[in-house]
Amino acid sequence: MLELGGGAAQAQDDLVKDGSEATFMQDVIEASKEVPIIVDFWAPWCGPCKTLGPMLESAVKGAAGKVKMVKINVDEAPQISAQLRIQSIPTVYAFHDGQPVDGFQGAVSQSEIMAFVQRLSGMAGDGGLGEAVAAAEEMLEQGAVADAIETFAAILQEDPLNAAAYGGMVRAHIAADDLAQAEAILNGAPVEISKAPELEAAHAQLQLKKQAAGVGPVGELTAKVEANPGDLQARFDLAQALQASGRTEEAIDELLEVFRRDREWNEGAAKQQLFTIFDSLPAKDPIVQKGRRKLSSMIFA
């Protein structure tokens, strides 16, 4: 099994601490050269602070050591509050490499807090996890599905919010034809990364795989389309079969032809299927870019 560093073992007690004017330089400025530091400016009499603080702490602890948090009571730190022009609380600043890099004022939603912490997490070094993800992707591409699953699992033990590894784990189970497990993993994704592009792509791939389960073989459907080019259902089924066979560009061409012949056929099924294929691939994939251009030229023709 892949052996990774000890980020997941980061002591929870070390992730959130109370700061002061005397320790601000050490706890925030110096510490932010290692990982991003979130500074929560609060006061005991501040009602919204009592809601925001615990939500921030929870998100920081969920980031597995990629960010830390320092709580500053403004009543006990007037000089720092003045220097940073804290005019109302709660106010939250994020420091990285000794400098403020992000922040917000007032109470915000849980989802906004999660997005804030996730942005900061991306600034921290990943301890080699990026290389591990790349290695797992290569295993998956070469057909070593079991090894890829094991590697993705090791990465997620280290970093439960690693969207690339989570999406890779789903795709690996799709490749193993274990669609039930792929769907279970996808449904169990942490809320912080549930809308990440890597998981959206994995979801689209799962949809495509499930859709293709009931279609016939490519050869049979090709013959059916050649015999009756206007049979849009047969052409749509052929696109699904082609996609399931890894012939994505040909699948896109068939769907574009369905759209060209009747863009409203089956409540716009061809266009919807095209978007599902596009979502299943990286945005910069040449096949995606070419397909999107062709579709746009038809829509705006």
C-alpha positions as CSV (number, residue, x, y, z in Angstrom):
1,M,0.0,0.0,0.0
2,L,1.1,3.6,-0.7
3,E,2.8,5.1,2.3
4,L,2.0,8.8,2.8
5,G,3.0,11.6,5.2
6,G,1.3,12.4,8.5
7,G,-0.9,15.3,7.7
8,A,-4.1,13.3,8.7
9,A,-2.5,12.8,12.1
10,Q,-2.4,16.5,12.7
11,A,-3.4,17.0,16.4
12,Q,-6.8,18.7,16.5
13,D,-5.8,20.7,19.5
14,D,-3.0,22.4,17.4
15,L,-5.4,23.5,14.6
16,V,-7.4,26.1,16.6
17,K,-5.9,28.3,19.4
18,D,-6.5,31.5,21.3
19,G,-4.2,34.3,20.3
20,S,-3.1,37.6,21.8
21,E,-1.1,40.7,20.9
22,A,2.0,39.1,22.5
23,T,1.7,35.9,20.4
24,F,0.3,37.4,17.1
25,M,3.6,37.5,15.3
26,Q,4.4,33.9,16.2
27,D,0.9,32.4,15.9
28,V,-0.1,34.2,12.7
29,I,2.7,35.9,10.8
30,E,5.4,33.3,11.2
31,A,3.0,30.3,11.3
32,S,1.4,31.4,8.0
33,K,4.7,30.7,6.2
34,E,4.0,27.0,6.9
35,V,0.2,26.9,6.3
36,P,-2.5,29.5,5.8
37,I,-3.8,30.9,9.1
38,I,-7.4,32.1,9.6
39,V,-7.8,34.8,12.2
40,D,-11.2,35.2,13.8
41,F,-11.7,38.6,15.4
42,W,-14.5,38.2,18.0
43,A,-15.7,39.4,21.4
44,P,-17.7,37.6,24.2
45,W,-20.6,40.1,23.8
46,C,-20.9,39.6,20.0
47,G,-23.9,37.4,19.2
48,P,-23.0,36.5,15.5
49,C,-19.5,35.6,16.7
50,K,-20.9,32.8,18.8
51,T,-22.4,31.2,15.6
52,L,-19.6,31.9,13.2
53,G,-16.7,30.8,15.4
54,P,-17.8,27.2,15.9
55,M,-18.6,26.9,12.2
56,L,-15.1,28.1,11.3
57,E,-13.5,25.8,13.8
58,S,-15.4,22.8,12.4
59,A,-14.3,23.6,8.8
60,V,-10.7,24.1,9.9
61,K,-10.6,20.8,11.7
62,G,-12.1,19.2,8.6
63,A,-9.3,20.5,6.4
64,A,-6.9,17.9,7.9
65,G,-4.1,20.4,8.9
66,K,-4.0,22.4,5.6
67,V,-5.1,25.5,7.5
68,K,-5.1,26.6,11.1
69,M,-7.1,29.1,13.1
70,V,-6.3,31.8,15.7
71,K,-9.0,33.5,17.7
72,I,-8.4,37.1,18.7
73,N,-10.6,38.8,21.3
74,V,-10.7,42.4,20.1
75,D,-11.3,43.7,23.6
76,E,-8.0,42.3,24.6
77,A,-6.1,43.2,21.4
78,P,-6.9,46.8,20.6
79,Q,-3.5,47.6,18.9
80,I,-3.8,44.7,16.4
81,S,-7.5,45.6,15.8
82,A,-6.5,49.1,15.1
83,Q,-3.6,48.1,12.8
84,L,-5.9,45.8,10.8
85,R,-8.7,48.4,10.8
86,I,-11.2,46.1,12.4
87,Q,-14.4,48.2,12.5
88,S,-17.0,45.6,13.2
89,I,-17.1,42.0,14.3
90,P,-17.1,39.2,13.4
91,T,-14.2,39.9,11.0
92,V,-12.1,37.1,9.6
93,Y,-8.7,37.5,7.9
94,A,-6.6,34.8,6.3
95,F,-2.8,35.1,6.3
96,H,-0.4,33.2,4.0
97,D,3.4,33.8,3.8
98,G,3.1,36.5,6.4
99,Q,0.5,38.6,4.4
100,P,-3.3,38.9,4.5
101,V,-4.7,37.2,1.4
102,D,-8.4,36.9,2.0
103,G,-11.2,37.7,4.5
104,F,-14.8,38.7,5.1
105,Q,-16.9,40.6,7.6
106,G,-20.2,39.6,9.3
107,A,-22.0,36.3,9.6
108,V,-21.9,34.1,6.5
109,S,-23.4,30.7,5.6
110,Q,-21.8,27.3,6.3
111,S,-21.3,26.8,2.5
112,E,-19.5,30.1,2.2
113,I,-17.2,29.2,5.1
114,M,-16.5,25.8,3.6
115,A,-15.6,27.4,0.3
116,F,-13.4,30.0,2.1
117,V,-11.5,27.2,3.9
118,Q,-11.2,25.1,0.8
119,R,-9.7,28.1,-1.1
120,L,-7.1,28.5,1.6
121,S,-6.4,24.8,1.8
122,G,-5.3,24.9,-1.9
123,M,-2.5,27.3,-1.0
124,A,-0.9,24.8,1.3
125,G,1.6,22.2,0.1
126,D,0.0,18.8,-0.4
127,G,2.9,16.7,0.9
128,G,3.2,14.8,-2.3
129,L,-0.4,13.9,-2.7
130,G,-0.6,15.5,-6.1
131,E,2.1,13.0,-7.3
132,A,0.2,10.2,-5.7
133,V,-3.0,11.2,-7.5
134,A,-1.1,11.3,-10.8
135,A,0.3,7.8,-10.1
136,A,-3.2,6.4,-9.3
137,E,-4.5,8.0,-12.5
138,E,-1.8,6.3,-14.5
139,M,-2.6,3.0,-12.9
140,L,-6.3,3.5,-13.9
141,E,-5.4,4.4,-17.4
142,Q,-3.2,1.2,-17.8
143,G,-6.0,-1.0,-16.5
144,A,-4.6,-1.7,-13.0
145,V,-7.9,-0.8,-11.4
146,A,-7.4,-2.6,-8.1
147,D,-4.0,-0.8,-7.6
148,A,-5.6,2.5,-8.5
149,I,-8.4,2.0,-5.9
150,E,-5.9,1.1,-3.2
151,T,-3.9,4.2,-4.0
152,F,-6.9,6.5,-4.1
153,A,-8.0,5.1,-0.8
154,A,-4.6,5.8,0.8
155,I,-4.7,9.4,-0.4
156,L,-8.2,9.8,1.1
157,Q,-7.0,8.5,4.4
158,E,-4.4,11.2,4.3
159,D,-6.7,13.9,3.0
160,P,-10.4,13.1,3.2
161,L,-11.2,16.3,1.2
162,N,-9.0,15.5,-1.8
163,A,-11.5,16.0,-4.6
164,A,-9.2,14.6,-7.3
165,A,-8.7,11.3,-5.3
166,Y,-12.4,11.1,-4.5
167,G,-13.4,11.5,-8.1
168,G,-10.7,9.0,-9.1
169,M,-12.0,6.5,-6.6
170,V,-15.5,6.8,-8.2
171,R,-14.1,6.4,-11.7
172,A,-12.0,3.4,-10.7
173,H,-15.1,1.6,-9.5
174,I,-16.9,2.5,-12.7
175,A,-14.0,1.0,-14.6
176,A,-14.4,-2.1,-12.4
177,D,-18.1,-2.2,-13.4
178,D,-19.0,-1.9,-9.8
179,L,-21.6,0.9,-10.4
180,A,-23.4,0.4,-7.1
181,Q,-20.2,1.0,-5.1
182,A,-19.3,4.0,-7.4
183,E,-22.7,5.5,-6.7
184,A,-22.4,4.9,-2.9
185,I,-19.0,6.6,-2.8
186,L,-20.3,9.5,-4.8
187,N,-23.3,9.9,-2.5
188,G,-21.1,9.8,0.5
189,A,-18.8,12.6,-0.6
190,P,-18.2,15.3,2.1
191,V,-20.3,18.3,1.5
192,E,-17.2,20.5,1.2
193,I,-16.2,18.9,-2.1
194,S,-19.6,17.6,-3.3
195,K,-19.7,20.2,-6.1
196,A,-16.0,20.0,-7.0
197,P,-15.4,19.6,-10.8
198,E,-13.7,16.2,-10.2
199,L,-16.9,14.8,-8.5
200,E,-19.2,16.4,-11.1
201,A,-17.1,14.7,-13.8
202,A,-17.3,11.4,-12.0
203,H,-21.1,11.8,-11.6
204,A,-21.4,12.4,-15.4
205,Q,-19.4,9.3,-16.2
206,L,-21.5,7.2,-13.9
207,Q,-24.7,8.5,-15.6
208,L,-23.2,7.6,-19.0
209,K,-22.2,4.2,-17.9
210,K,-25.7,3.4,-16.4
211,Q,-27.4,4.8,-19.6
212,A,-25.4,2.5,-21.8
213,A,-26.3,-0.6,-19.9
214,G,-29.4,-1.3,-22.0
215,V,-28.2,-0.4,-25.5
216,G,-27.2,-2.9,-28.2
217,P,-23.8,-3.5,-29.7
218,V,-22.2,-0.8,-31.9
219,G,-22.2,-2.9,-35.1
220,E,-25.9,-3.7,-34.9
221,L,-26.9,-0.1,-34.1
222,T,-24.6,1.2,-36.9
223,A,-26.3,-1.1,-39.4
224,K,-29.7,0.1,-38.1
225,V,-28.7,3.8,-38.6
226,E,-27.3,3.2,-42.1
227,A,-30.6,1.4,-43.1
228,N,-32.6,4.4,-41.8
229,P,-30.6,7.6,-41.2
230,G,-33.8,9.3,-39.9
231,D,-34.2,6.9,-37.0
232,L,-33.1,9.3,-34.3
233,Q,-33.6,6.8,-31.5
234,A,-31.3,4.3,-33.1
235,R,-28.8,7.1,-33.7
236,F,-29.1,8.2,-30.1
237,D,-28.6,4.6,-28.9
238,L,-25.6,4.3,-31.2
239,A,-24.1,7.4,-29.5
240,Q,-24.5,5.7,-26.1
241,A,-22.9,2.5,-27.3
242,L,-20.0,4.4,-28.9
243,Q,-19.5,6.3,-25.6
244,A,-19.5,3.1,-23.6
245,S,-16.8,1.7,-26.0
246,G,-14.6,4.7,-25.4
247,R,-15.3,6.2,-28.8
248,T,-16.3,9.6,-27.4
249,E,-15.7,11.7,-30.4
250,E,-17.8,9.5,-32.6
251,A,-20.5,9.5,-30.0
252,I,-20.5,13.3,-30.0
253,D,-20.8,13.4,-33.8
254,E,-23.9,11.1,-33.7
255,L,-25.5,13.3,-31.0
256,L,-24.7,16.4,-33.0
257,E,-26.4,14.8,-36.0
258,V,-29.5,14.0,-33.9
259,F,-29.6,17.7,-32.8
260,R,-29.1,18.9,-36.4
261,R,-32.0,16.8,-37.6
262,D,-34.4,17.7,-34.8
263,R,-33.1,19.7,-31.8
264,E,-36.3,19.2,-29.9
265,W,-36.4,15.4,-30.4
266,N,-37.3,13.6,-27.2
267,E,-37.4,16.8,-25.2
268,G,-33.9,17.9,-26.3
269,A,-32.3,14.6,-25.3
270,A,-29.3,15.0,-27.7
271,K,-28.3,18.3,-26.3
272,Q,-28.7,17.1,-22.7
273,Q,-26.6,14.0,-23.5
274,L,-23.9,16.2,-25.1
275,F,-23.6,18.3,-22.0
276,T,-23.3,15.1,-19.9
277,I,-20.4,13.9,-22.0
278,F,-18.8,17.3,-21.9
279,D,-19.1,17.3,-18.1
280,S,-17.5,13.9,-17.8
281,L,-14.3,15.1,-19.4
282,P,-11.8,17.9,-18.5
283,A,-12.9,21.3,-19.8
284,K,-9.7,21.7,-21.8
285,D,-10.0,18.3,-23.5
286,P,-9.8,19.0,-27.3
287,I,-12.7,16.7,-27.9
288,V,-14.8,18.7,-25.5
289,Q,-13.8,22.0,-27.0
290,K,-14.4,20.8,-30.6
291,G,-17.8,19.4,-29.6
292,R,-18.9,22.6,-27.9
293,R,-17.9,24.7,-30.9
294,K,-19.9,22.5,-33.2
295,L,-22.9,22.6,-30.9
296,S,-22.7,26.4,-30.5
297,S,-22.5,26.9,-34.3
298,M,-25.7,24.9,-34.6
299,I,-27.6,26.7,-31.8
300,F,-26.7,30.1,-33.1
301,A,-26.9,29.3,-36.8
